[in-house]
Amino acid sequence: MSNSLSEVVRMRVRALCSTTRFGQFVGVGAVGAAVDNVVLVLVVEATVLGPVIAKVLSWELGIAVIFAINERWTFADYGKSGLRPLGKRFLRSNVVRLGGFLVTLAVLAVLVRRFAVWYVLANVVGIGVGFFVNYTCESLYTWQVHQK
């Protein structure tokens, strides 16, 4: 094998250290978090659904918005073009973000149920906790920035 494990790790860490891409990811994440929170509040306040169920709905809409912006801006130079590769990236992004979602949902549930934290604040804290997992996995798995 031509690449040692340490070289593979170094290559991936270097790919993650792009300050431009990281900044773009943060900006896109802020837009997604805003969408997520607005939808969360609307669903909780306008329906009989509680914050945990509403979070499932708000999350998917936020993920779709984040994916679309990341595809066109943050990771525009990565990945093959065409409908099929785009669909594969969207599915991979949803799988990757499921991990971040589960972290966010767990934080939301614990903060709301055990510590009586306002659900919007609990959601923001959860989003922050899941952010780094999402950045790492989206960069390396969904758009494979270390391949370029």
C-alpha angles and dihedrals in degrees: 000000000000098000120059119216091253091053091049090051092047091050092053094045090051089051091053093050097073103128091197094053092042090052091049090048090052091050093048090046090054090054090048092048090051091051090046093051096044092050091044092054093044093050095044095045098039100041140039091251117116125229096267095055091039088054091061090057096042091047096058093049090048091049092052091052092046092048093050093051094043090049092054100035121011097040100019092129095052132079133026121290124241138076096275096052089044090053091049091051091049091052092046090049091053091049092047093046091048086076091052090044093053090051091048092046093048092050091047093049095046095045094046099040103035103029102026092233115167106266095236092053090045089052093051091050090049092049089053092051093050094045099088094046089052095047093050096045096041092050097046103031110025100037098014095216091177090067095069 
